[in-house]
Amino acid sequence: MAKWQRVPAEMKYWHPANAGFNGSNAKFICSQCQGEFPLGNCIDCGAANSWLGTSMGLPGVFCESCGVGGYVWDCPQCAHREKMAVAFEFDAFKIQVRKKRFFE
């Protein structure tokens, strides 16, 4: 059983200390067609794990190995584009997400 939830919108949650996301503990859900898709491997280097971060001040998901990622996601089923913060969910039983501390 999984406990799927979104990362809070507050920017202090979108930082690299929140890492280890992969296809077994994270997914995208399309708000248009309701399709669910596991987080895939990096399109650049093929690595499986990703971390949270920001790009251009927007929350996104990035490869732990090479840093490639983004802040928007295109649904492979209906081609709807949306911000990752809206579509990205993780299994709270498998991975923890926490706020960035002042010393990080």
N, CA, C and O atoms as a GROMACS GRO file, in nm:
protein
  416
    1MET      N    1   0.083  -0.118   0.000
    1MET     CA    2   0.000   0.000   0.000
    1MET      C    3   0.088   0.124   0.000
    1MET      O    4   0.195   0.125   0.060
    2ALA      N    5   0.043   0.226  -0.066
    2ALA     CA    6   0.119   0.351  -0.076
    2ALA      C    7   0.037   0.467  -0.019
    2ALA      O    8  -0.086   0.462  -0.013
    3LYS      N    9   0.106   0.569   0.022
    3LYS     CA   10   0.044   0.692   0.070
    3LYS      C   11   0.092   0.806  -0.020
    3LYS      O   12   0.190   0.873   0.010
    4TRP      N   13   0.022   0.826  -0.131
    4TRP     CA   14   0.063   0.925  -0.229
    4TRP      C   15   0.024   1.065  -0.185
    4TRP      O   16  -0.089   1.089  -0.141
    5GLN      N   17   0.119   1.157  -0.197
    5GLN     CA   18   0.091   1.296  -0.165
    5GLN      C   19   0.181   1.388  -0.246
    5GLN      O   20   0.286   1.347  -0.296
    6ARG      N   21   0.139   1.512  -0.257
    6ARG     CA   22   0.217   1.613  -0.327
    6ARG      C   23   0.318   1.676  -0.232
    6ARG      O   24   0.298   1.681  -0.111
    7VAL      N   25   0.427   1.723  -0.291
    7VAL     CA   26   0.524   1.801  -0.215
    7VAL      C   27   0.456   1.935  -0.186
    7VAL      O   28   0.398   1.995  -0.276
    8PRO      N   29   0.464   1.984  -0.063
    8PRO     CA   30   0.403   2.114  -0.033
    8PRO      C   31   0.455   2.223  -0.128
    8PRO      O   32   0.570   2.218  -0.171
    9ALA      N   33   0.372   2.318  -0.158
    9ALA     CA   34   0.408   2.425  -0.253
    9ALA      C   35   0.514   2.520  -0.198
    9ALA      O   36   0.582   2.588  -0.275
   10GLU      N   37   0.528   2.526  -0.068
   10GLU     CA   38   0.626   2.615  -0.007
   10GLU      C   39   0.766   2.582  -0.060
   10GLU      O   40   0.808   2.466  -0.057
   11MET      N   41   0.838   2.682  -0.107
   11MET     CA   42   0.967   2.662  -0.173
   11MET      C   43   1.072   2.596  -0.085
   11MET      O   44   1.167   2.537  -0.137
   12LYS      N   45   1.059   2.605   0.046
   12LYS     CA   46   1.157   2.543   0.135
   12LYS      C   47   1.157   2.390   0.125
   12LYS      O   48   1.250   2.326   0.174
   13TYR      N   49   1.056   2.330   0.063
   13TYR     CA   50   1.052   2.185   0.044
   13TYR      C   51   1.124   2.143  -0.085
   13TYR      O   52   1.161   2.027  -0.100
   14TRP      N   53   1.142   2.236  -0.177
   14TRP     CA   54   1.199   2.205  -0.307
   14TRP      C   55   1.349   2.233  -0.305
   14TRP      O   56   1.395   2.335  -0.357
   15HIS      N   57   1.426   2.142  -0.245
   15HIS     CA   58   1.571   2.156  -0.234
   15HIS      C   59   1.636   2.018  -0.242
   15HIS      O   60   1.571   1.918  -0.213
   16PRO      N   61   1.765   2.011  -0.280
   16PRO     CA   62   1.833   1.884  -0.304
   16PRO      C   63   1.845   1.789  -0.187
   16PRO      O   64   1.876   1.672  -0.208
   17ALA      N   65   1.823   1.834  -0.064
   17ALA     CA   66   1.825   1.740   0.049
   17ALA      C   67   1.711   1.639   0.037
   17ALA      O   68   1.717   1.531   0.094
   18ASN      N   69   1.606   1.675  -0.038
   18ASN     CA   70   1.497   1.582  -0.067
   18ASN      C   71   1.535   1.509  -0.195
   18ASN      O   72   1.514   1.558  -0.306
   19ALA      N   73   1.591   1.390  -0.177
   19ALA     CA   74   1.644   1.313  -0.290
   19ALA      C   75   1.601   1.167  -0.280
   19ALA      O   76   1.536   1.127  -0.183
   20GLY      N   77   1.638   1.088  -0.379
   20GLY     CA   78   1.608   0.946  -0.380
   20GLY      C   79   1.476   0.910  -0.446
   20GLY      O   80   1.426   0.799  -0.429
   21PHE      N   81   1.419   1.003  -0.520
   21PHE     CA   82   1.293   0.975  -0.589
   21PHE      C   83   1.321   0.891  -0.713
   21PHE      O   84   1.416   0.919  -0.787
   22ASN      N   85   1.239   0.789  -0.735
   22ASN     CA   86   1.253   0.704  -0.853
   22ASN      C   87   1.117   0.645  -0.888
   22ASN      O   88   1.016   0.679  -0.827
   23GLY      N   89   1.114   0.557  -0.985
   23GLY     CA   90   0.988   0.501  -1.033
   23GLY      C   91   0.911   0.419  -0.932
   23GLY      O   92   0.792   0.393  -0.952
   24SER      N   93   0.976   0.376  -0.823
   24SER     CA   94   0.905   0.296  -0.722
   24SER      C   95   0.843   0.381  -0.612
   24SER      O   96   0.760   0.332  -0.536
   25ASN      N   97   0.883   0.509  -0.602
   25ASN     CA   98   0.830   0.592  -0.493
   25ASN      C   99   0.780   0.730  -0.539
   25ASN      O  100   0.744   0.813  -0.455
   26ALA      N  101   0.776   0.753  -0.670
   26ALA     CA  102   0.730   0.883  -0.720
   26ALA      C  103   0.661   0.865  -0.855
   26ALA      O  104   0.694   0.775  -0.932
   27LYS      N  105   0.565   0.952  -0.881
   27LYS     CA  106   0.491   0.944  -1.008
   27LYS      C  107   0.436   1.081  -1.044
   27LYS      O  108   0.437   1.174  -0.964
   28PHE      N  109   0.388   1.090  -1.167
   28PHE     CA  110   0.318   1.208  -1.215
   28PHE      C  111   0.173   1.171  -1.239
   28PHE      O  112   0.143   1.062  -1.287
   29ILE      N  113   0.083   1.260  -1.205
   29ILE     CA  114  -0.059   1.241  -1.230
   29ILE      C  115  -0.106   1.360  -1.313
   29ILE      O  116  -0.091   1.475  -1.272
   30CYS      N  117  -0.163   1.330  -1.429
   30CYS     CA  118  -0.210   1.436  -1.519
   30CYS      C  119  -0.344   1.490  -1.470
   30CYS      O  120  -0.437   1.415  -1.443
   31SER      N  121  -0.352   1.622  -1.458
   31SER     CA  122  -0.477   1.683  -1.414
   31SER      C  123  -0.582   1.685  -1.525
   31SER      O  124  -0.700   1.705  -1.498
   32GLN      N  125  -0.539   1.664  -1.648
   32GLN     CA  126  -0.631   1.665  -1.762
   32GLN      C  127  -0.698   1.528  -1.782
   32GLN      O  128  -0.821   1.519  -1.781
   33CYS      N  129  -0.617   1.423  -1.800
   33CYS     CA  130  -0.672   1.289  -1.831
   33CYS      C  131  -0.670   1.194  -1.712
   33CYS      O  132  -0.723   1.083  -1.722
   34GLN      N  133  -0.609   1.235  -1.600
   34GLN     CA  134  -0.597   1.156  -1.477
   34GLN      C  135  -0.504   1.036  -1.491
   34GLN      O  136  -0.502   0.949  -1.405
   35GLY      N  137  -0.426   1.031  -1.599
   35GLY     CA  138  -0.328   0.923  -1.616
   35GLY      C  139  -0.219   0.931  -1.510
   35GLY      O  140  -0.182   1.040  -1.467
   36GLU      N  141  -0.168   0.816  -1.468
   36GLU     CA  142  -0.062   0.807  -1.368
   36GLU      C  143   0.060   0.742  -1.431
   36GLU      O  144   0.048   0.637  -1.495
   37PHE      N  145   0.177   0.804  -1.413
   37PHE     CA  146   0.299   0.759  -1.477
   37PHE      C  147   0.414   0.762  -1.379
   37PHE      O  148   0.443   0.868  -1.322
   38PRO      N  149   0.482   0.649  -1.357
   38PRO     CA  150   0.596   0.648  -1.264
   38PRO      C  151   0.707   0.740  -1.313
   38PRO      O  152   0.725   0.759  -1.433
   39LEU      N  153   0.781   0.797  -1.220
   39LEU     CA  154   0.895   0.880  -1.253
   39LEU      C  155   0.995   0.795  -1.331
   39LEU      O  156   1.037   0.689  -1.284
   40GLY      N  157   1.031   0.840  -1.447
   40GLY     CA  158   1.124   0.764  -1.532
   40GLY      C  159   1.268   0.796  -1.502
   40GLY      O  160   1.299   0.884  -1.423
   41ASN      N  161   1.357   0.722  -1.568
   41ASN     CA  162   1.499   0.747  -1.557
   41ASN      C  163   1.535   0.876  -1.630
   41ASN      O  164   1.458   0.925  -1.713
   42CYS      N  165   1.650   0.931  -1.600
   42CYS     CA  166   1.698   1.054  -1.661
   42CYS      C  167   1.707   1.039  -1.813
   42CYS      O  168   1.758   0.939  -1.862
   43ILE      N  169   1.656   1.136  -1.885
   43ILE     CA  170   1.660   1.130  -2.031
   43ILE      C  171   1.801   1.156  -2.084
   43ILE      O  172   1.829   1.126  -2.200
   44ASP      N  173   1.888   1.210  -2.002
   44ASP     CA  174   2.024   1.240  -2.047
   44ASP      C  175   2.123   1.128  -2.015
   44ASP      O  176   2.194   1.082  -2.104
   45CYS      N  177   2.128   1.085  -1.888
   45CYS     CA  178   2.229   0.986  -1.848
   45CYS      C  179   2.172   0.849  -1.810
   45CYS      O  180   2.247   0.754  -1.795
   46GLY      N  181   2.038   0.839  -1.795
   46GLY     CA  182   1.975   0.711  -1.764
   46GLY      C  183   1.969   0.676  -1.616
   46GLY      O  184   1.918   0.570  -1.580
   47ALA      N  185   2.020   0.763  -1.529
   47ALA     CA  186   2.016   0.737  -1.385
   47ALA      C  187   1.872   0.731  -1.335
   47ALA      O  188   1.783   0.795  -1.391
   48ALA      N  189   1.850   0.653  -1.230
   48ALA     CA  190   1.714   0.630  -1.180
   48ALA      C  191   1.669   0.730  -1.074
   48ALA      O  192   1.549   0.756  -1.063
   49ASN      N  193   1.761   0.785  -0.996
   49ASN     CA  194   1.722   0.869  -0.883
   49ASN      C  195   1.723   1.018  -0.915
   49ASN      O  196   1.807   1.067  -0.990
   50SER      N  197   1.627   1.087  -0.855
   50SER     CA  198   1.612   1.231  -0.874
   50SER      C  199   1.599   1.303  -0.742
   50SER      O  200   1.568   1.242  -0.639
   51TRP      N  201   1.622   1.433  -0.743
   51TRP     CA  202   1.606   1.519  -0.626
   51TRP      C  203   1.518   1.637  -0.662
   51TRP      O  204   1.494   1.665  -0.779
   52LEU      N  205   1.471   1.705  -0.559
   52LEU     CA  206   1.388   1.823  -0.579
   52LEU      C  207   1.478   1.946  -0.580
   52LEU      O  208   1.582   1.950  -0.514
   53GLY      N  209   1.439   2.046  -0.655
   53GLY     CA  210   1.515   2.169  -0.662
   53GLY      C  211   1.435   2.277  -0.731
   53GLY      O  212   1.314   2.263  -0.750
   54THR      N  213   1.502   2.383  -0.768
   54THR     CA  214   1.436   2.491  -0.840
   54THR      C  215   1.516   2.526  -0.964
   54THR      O  216   1.638   2.509  -0.968
   55SER      N  217   1.446   2.574  -1.064
   55SER     CA  218   1.506   2.624  -1.187
   55SER      C  219   1.430   2.750  -1.224
   55SER      O  220   1.307   2.748  -1.237
   56MET      N  221   1.502   2.858  -1.240
   56MET     CA  222   1.439   2.986  -1.271
   56MET      C  223   1.336   3.024  -1.164
   56MET      O  224   1.236   3.090  -1.193
   57GLY      N  225   1.361   2.981  -1.040
   57GLY     CA  226   1.273   3.012  -0.929
   57GLY      C  227   1.148   2.926  -0.920
   57GLY      O  228   1.062   2.950  -0.836
   58LEU      N  229   1.138   2.824  -1.006
   58LEU     CA  230   1.021   2.736  -1.006
   58LEU      C  231   1.060   2.596  -0.957
   58LEU      O  232   1.170   2.550  -0.986
   59PRO      N  233   0.973   2.528  -0.882
   59PRO     CA  234   1.004   2.396  -0.831
   59PRO      C  235   1.012   2.293  -0.943
   59PRO      O  236   0.933   2.297  -1.038
   60GLY      N  237   1.108   2.200  -0.930
   60GLY     CA  238   1.124   2.098  -1.031
   60GLY      C  239   1.189   1.972  -0.978
   60GLY      O  240   1.221   1.962  -0.859
   61VAL      N  241   1.208   1.875  -1.067
   61VAL     CA  242   1.268   1.746  -1.035
   61VAL      C  243   1.391   1.730  -1.125
   61VAL      O  244   1.383   1.752  -1.246
   62PHE      N  245   1.506   1.692  -1.064
   62PHE     CA  246   1.633   1.688  -1.135
   62PHE      C  247   1.709   1.559  -1.105
   62PHE      O  248   1.698   1.503  -0.996
   63CYS      N  249   1.787   1.513  -1.203
   63CYS     CA  250   1.866   1.391  -1.190
   63CYS      C  251   1.973   1.408  -1.084
   63CYS      O  252   2.042   1.510  -1.080
   64GLU      N  253   1.988   1.308  -0.997
   64GLU     CA  254   2.092   1.312  -0.894
   64GLU      C  255   2.232   1.299  -0.953
   64GLU      O  256   2.328   1.347  -0.894
   65SER      N  257   2.245   1.235  -1.068
   65SER     CA  258   2.376   1.212  -1.127
   65SER      C  259   2.426   1.328  -1.212
   65SER      O  260   2.539   1.373  -1.195
   66CYS      N  261   2.343   1.376  -1.304
   66CYS     CA  262   2.390   1.478  -1.398
   66CYS      C  263   2.320   1.614  -1.384
   66CYS      O  264   2.365   1.711  -1.443
   67GLY      N  265   2.213   1.622  -1.306
   67GLY     CA  266   2.145   1.748  -1.282
   67GLY      C  267   2.041   1.787  -1.385
   67GLY      O  268   1.976   1.891  -1.370
   68VAL      N  269   2.023   1.707  -1.489
   68VAL     CA  270   1.923   1.740  -1.592
   68VAL      C  271   1.784   1.722  -1.533
   68VAL      O  272   1.759   1.627  -1.459
   69GLY      N  273   1.693   1.812  -1.565
   69GLY     CA  274   1.556   1.804  -1.517
   69GLY      C  275   1.479   1.924  -1.565
   69GLY      O  276   1.516   1.989  -1.663
   70GLY      N  277   1.371   1.954  -1.496
   70GLY     CA  278   1.291   2.067  -1.537
   70GLY      C  279   1.182   2.097  -1.438
   70GLY      O  280   1.170   2.033  -1.334
   71TYR      N  281   1.101   2.195  -1.473
   71TYR     CA  282   0.993   2.238  -1.386
   71TYR      C  283   0.856   2.221  -1.450
   71TYR      O  284   0.754   2.255  -1.389
   72VAL      N  285   0.852   2.169  -1.572
   72VAL     CA  286   0.724   2.136  -1.637
   72VAL      C  287   0.727   1.990  -1.679
   72VAL      O  288   0.833   1.931  -1.699
   73TRP      N  289   0.609   1.933  -1.693
   73TRP     CA  290   0.594   1.793  -1.731
   73TRP      C  291   0.486   1.785  -1.838
   73TRP      O  292   0.381   1.849  -1.827
   74ASP      N  293   0.513   1.704  -1.942
   74ASP     CA  294   0.416   1.680  -2.049
   74ASP      C  295   0.361   1.540  -2.035
   74ASP      O  296   0.437   1.444  -2.034
   75CYS      N  297   0.230   1.528  -2.023
   75CYS     CA  298   0.166   1.397  -2.010
   75CYS      C  299   0.188   1.316  -2.138
   75CYS      O  300   0.158   1.364  -2.247
   76PRO      N  301   0.240   1.194  -2.126
   76PRO     CA  302   0.263   1.112  -2.245
   76PRO      C  303   0.134   1.060  -2.307
   76PRO      O  304   0.134   1.011  -2.420
   77GLN      N  305   0.024   1.069  -2.234
   77GLN     CA  306  -0.104   1.017  -2.283
   77GLN      C  307  -0.184   1.122  -2.359
   77GLN      O  308  -0.239   1.092  -2.465
   78CYS      N  309  -0.191   1.245  -2.306
   78CYS     CA  310  -0.275   1.347  -2.369
   78CYS      C  311  -0.197   1.473  -2.409
   78CYS      O  312  -0.256   1.567  -2.464
   79ALA      N  313  -0.067   1.477  -2.381
   79ALA     CA  314   0.022   1.588  -2.415
   79ALA      C  315  -0.006   1.716  -2.336
   79ALA      O  316   0.045   1.822  -2.372
   80HIS      N  317  -0.086   1.708  -2.232
   80HIS     CA  318  -0.112   1.826  -2.148
   80HIS      C  319   0.016   1.864  -2.074
   80HIS      O  320   0.082   1.777  -2.017
   81ARG      N  321   0.051   1.991  -2.074
   81ARG     CA  322   0.170   2.041  -2.005
   81ARG      C  323   0.128   2.110  -1.876
   81ARG      O  324   0.034   2.190  -1.874
   82GLU      N  325   0.200   2.077  -1.768
   82GLU     CA  326   0.172   2.143  -1.641
   82GLU      C  327   0.298   2.152  -1.556
   82GLU      O  328   0.397   2.084  -1.582
   83LYS      N  329   0.292   2.235  -1.454
   83LYS     CA  330   0.405   2.251  -1.363
   83LYS      C  331   0.426   2.122  -1.285
   83LYS      O  332   0.329   2.056  -1.246
   84MET      N  333   0.551   2.086  -1.263
   84MET     CA  334   0.581   1.963  -1.189
   84MET      C  335   0.523   1.965  -1.048
   84MET      O  336   0.480   1.862  -0.997
   85ALA      N  337   0.522   2.082  -0.986
   85ALA     CA  338   0.470   2.092  -0.850
   85ALA      C  339   0.323   2.049  -0.841
   85ALA      O  340   0.277   2.009  -0.734
   86VAL      N  341   0.251   2.056  -0.951
   86VAL     CA  342   0.110   2.017  -0.955
   86VAL      C  343   0.096   1.868  -0.987
   86VAL      O  344   0.006   1.802  -0.936
   87ALA      N  345   0.184   1.815  -1.072
   87ALA     CA  346   0.170   1.678  -1.121
   87ALA      C  347   0.250   1.574  -1.042
   87ALA      O  348   0.216   1.456  -1.046
   88PHE      N  349   0.354   1.615  -0.972
   88PHE     CA  350   0.446   1.522  -0.905
   88PHE      C  351   0.392   1.479  -0.769
   88PHE      O  352   0.352   1.562  -0.688
   89GLU      N  353   0.392   1.347  -0.745
   89GLU     CA  354   0.353   1.292  -0.615
   89GLU      C  355   0.454   1.188  -0.572
   89GLU      O  356   0.522   1.127  -0.655
   90PHE      N  357   0.464   1.166  -0.442
   90PHE     CA  358   0.557   1.067  -0.388
   90PHE      C  359   0.487   0.982  -0.283
   90PHE      O  360   0.384   1.021  -0.227
   91ASP      N  361   0.544   0.864  -0.258
   91ASP     CA  362   0.489   0.772  -0.159
   91ASP      C  363   0.551   0.806  -0.023
   91ASP      O  364   0.669   0.779   0.000
   92ALA      N  365   0.472   0.863   0.065
   92ALA     CA  366   0.522   0.906   0.196
   92ALA      C  367   0.561   0.789   0.286
   92ALA      O  368   0.629   0.810   0.387
   93PHE      N  369   0.521   0.667   0.252
   93PHE     CA  370   0.566   0.550   0.327
   93PHE      C  371   0.709   0.511   0.289
   93PHE      O  372   0.779   0.448   0.369
   94LYS      N  373   0.753   0.547   0.169
   94LYS     CA  374   0.886   0.507   0.121
   94LYS      C  375   0.990   0.618   0.127
   94LYS      O  376   1.110   0.589   0.134
   95ILE      N  377   0.947   0.742   0.125
   95ILE     CA  378   1.042   0.853   0.120
   95ILE      C  379   0.986   0.971   0.199
   95ILE      O  380   0.865   0.996   0.199
   96GLN      N  381   1.074   1.044   0.265
   96GLN     CA  382   1.031   1.160   0.344
   96GLN      C  383   1.073   1.288   0.274
   96GLN      O  384   1.180   1.296   0.212
   97VAL      N  385   0.989   1.389   0.284
   97VAL     CA  386   1.018   1.521   0.231
   97VAL      C  387   1.015   1.618   0.348
   97VAL      O  388   0.921   1.618   0.428
   98ARG      N  389   1.119   1.700   0.356
   98ARG     CA  390   1.127   1.795   0.469
   98ARG      C  391   1.167   1.933   0.418
   98ARG      O  392   1.219   1.948   0.308
   99LYS      N  393   1.142   2.032   0.502
   99LYS     CA  394   1.182   2.169   0.471
   99LYS      C  395   1.333   2.182   0.478
   99LYS      O  396   1.401   2.110   0.552
  100LYS      N  397   1.383   2.275   0.399
  100LYS     CA  398   1.525   2.308   0.405
  100LYS      C  399   1.554   2.378   0.535
  100LYS      O  400   1.481   2.469   0.576
  101ARG      N  401   1.662   2.337   0.600
  101ARG     CA  402   1.704   2.402   0.724
  101ARG      C  403   1.794   2.520   0.692
  101ARG      O  404   1.853   2.526   0.584
  102PHE      N  405   1.807   2.614   0.783
  102PHE     CA  406   1.881   2.737   0.756
  102PHE      C  407   2.028   2.713   0.724
  102PHE      O  408   2.090   2.797   0.658
  103PHE      N  409   2.086   2.602   0.769
  103PHE     CA  410   2.229   2.576   0.746
  103PHE      C  411   2.255   2.492   0.621
  103PHE      O  412   2.371   2.458   0.596
  104GLU      N  413   2.154   2.458   0.544
  104GLU     CA  414   2.173   2.378   0.422
  104GLU      C  415   2.186   2.466   0.300
  104GLU      O  416   2.202   2.416   0.189
   0.00000   0.00000   0.00000
